[in-house]
């Protein structure tokens, strides 16, 4: 029996993973990654880097990807609550340009696997959030690319109604449109 249940989304390769959580009066225990168990459920990727970010309510990081060294990412929230989004940019995919969003929190303990060639971003909904991701390739700063979070073509339904403001890095304020992104990548 696996300690992980996998739920496929309507976008091929994009998966929600629910780990088994063992609770008692001391707290809880869960596995967040087990190569053998992941392979049994069809997840054969290899991870080479782990990242951890700490952010405050209203911070939106994304939408990011690397051009020549695309990273698959297994993401989860250690503390707090985020709305996590992935956008399919695989040129020959029948879901090219489609996005999927999911609430990840320290309460639901869900994980989200985002394959290579997807844009990725998240919005912090709690006062603070600790967010981790395992990556299938290393980070190369010169390889950064991305699309602005509120791109009109993608029309992502970010849950911003209860936020006073969306907080972006200077870099994320300068990201391009999805139309410009696809022109640069596929023409």
FENFENWO-V919144 format. One record per residue. N is the residue number from 0. D_FIRST is the distance of its C-alpha to the first C-alpha in Angstrom with 2 decimals. Layout:
n->N d_first->D_FIRST
n->N d_first->D_FIRST
This chain:
n->0 d_first->0.00
n->1 d_first->3.80
n->2 d_first->6.69
n->3 d_first->8.75
n->4 d_first->10.06
n->5 d_first->12.95
n->6 d_first->16.21
n->7 d_first->18.95
n->8 d_first->22.49
n->9 d_first->25.65
n->10 d_first->26.34
n->11 d_first->24.65
n->12 d_first->22.58
n->13 d_first->22.67
n->14 d_first->19.27
n->15 d_first->18.16
n->16 d_first->14.94
n->17 d_first->13.75
n->18 d_first->12.01
n->19 d_first->10.56
n->20 d_first->13.78
n->21 d_first->14.32
n->22 d_first->17.94
n->23 d_first->20.53
n->24 d_first->24.30
n->25 d_first->24.28
n->26 d_first->22.62
n->27 d_first->19.13
n->28 d_first->16.68
n->29 d_first->14.38
n->30 d_first->13.43
n->31 d_first->15.54
n->32 d_first->14.90
n->33 d_first->12.93
n->34 d_first->14.41
n->35 d_first->11.82
n->36 d_first->8.99
n->37 d_first->11.89
n->38 d_first->13.04
n->39 d_first->9.99
n->40 d_first->10.72
n->41 d_first->14.39
n->42 d_first->15.80
n->43 d_first->17.89
n->44 d_first->20.48
n->45 d_first->21.94
n->46 d_first->23.24
n->47 d_first->26.66
n->48 d_first->27.77
n->49 d_first->26.68
n->50 d_first->29.01
n->51 d_first->29.58
n->52 d_first->32.15
n->53 d_first->33.74
n->54 d_first->35.64
n->55 d_first->37.63
n->56 d_first->37.80
n->57 d_first->39.10
n->58 d_first->38.27
n->59 d_first->37.16
n->60 d_first->36.00
n->61 d_first->36.10
n->62 d_first->35.97
n->63 d_first->35.45
n->64 d_first->34.48
n->65 d_first->35.79
n->66 d_first->37.93
n->67 d_first->37.74
n->68 d_first->34.61
n->69 d_first->32.17
n->70 d_first->29.15
n->71 d_first->25.66
n->72 d_first->24.49
n->73 d_first->21.32
n->74 d_first->22.93
n->75 d_first->22.30
n->76 d_first->24.59
n->77 d_first->24.80
n->78 d_first->27.71
n->79 d_first->29.33
n->80 d_first->28.94
n->81 d_first->29.59
n->82 d_first->29.89
n->83 d_first->28.42
n->84 d_first->29.76
n->85 d_first->29.25
n->86 d_first->31.86
n->87 d_first->31.51
n->88 d_first->34.35
n->89 d_first->33.30
n->90 d_first->36.64
n->91 d_first->35.49
n->92 d_first->32.72
n->93 d_first->33.38
n->94 d_first->32.29
n->95 d_first->34.66
n->96 d_first->36.01
n->97 d_first->33.45
n->98 d_first->31.71
n->99 d_first->28.65
n->100 d_first->28.53
n->101 d_first->25.93
n->102 d_first->26.28
n->103 d_first->24.30
n->104 d_first->24.76
n->105 d_first->23.91
n->106 d_first->23.19
n->107 d_first->20.73
n->108 d_first->19.12
n->109 d_first->18.41
n->110 d_first->18.69
n->111 d_first->20.62
n->112 d_first->20.66
n->113 d_first->24.23
n->114 d_first->25.01
n->115 d_first->28.26
n->116 d_first->31.44
n->117 d_first->30.63
n->118 d_first->32.85
n->119 d_first->31.12
n->120 d_first->32.45
n->121 d_first->31.79
n->122 d_first->33.95
n->123 d_first->33.74
n->124 d_first->34.04
n->125 d_first->33.86
n->126 d_first->36.63
n->127 d_first->34.72
n->128 d_first->31.46
n->129 d_first->29.63
n->130 d_first->27.77
n->131 d_first->25.84
n->132 d_first->25.03
n->133 d_first->23.71
n->134 d_first->25.92
n->135 d_first->25.82
n->136 d_first->29.56
n->137 d_first->32.12
n->138 d_first->34.40
n->139 d_first->37.88
n->140 d_first->40.30
n->141 d_first->42.72
n->142 d_first->40.05
n->143 d_first->39.44
n->144 d_first->39.91
n->145 d_first->39.17
n->146 d_first->40.23
n->147 d_first->41.74
n->148 d_first->39.44
n->149 d_first->41.73
n->150 d_first->42.47
n->151 d_first->44.06
n->152 d_first->42.61
n->153 d_first->38.97
n->154 d_first->39.82
n->155 d_first->36.68
n->156 d_first->36.52
n->157 d_first->36.11
n->158 d_first->36.07
n->159 d_first->39.31
n->160 d_first->41.28
n->161 d_first->40.70
n->162 d_first->41.42
n->163 d_first->44.92
n->164 d_first->44.52
n->165 d_first->42.22
n->166 d_first->42.53
n->167 d_first->42.42
n->168 d_first->43.19
n->169 d_first->46.41
n->170 d_first->44.44
n->171 d_first->42.36
n->172 d_first->45.61
n->173 d_first->46.88
n->174 d_first->44.01
n->175 d_first->45.08
n->176 d_first->44.61
n->177 d_first->41.98
n->178 d_first->44.95
n->179 d_first->46.30
n->180 d_first->42.89
n->181 d_first->42.45
n->182 d_first->46.08
n->183 d_first->45.58
n->184 d_first->42.32
n->185 d_first->43.00
n->186 d_first->46.80
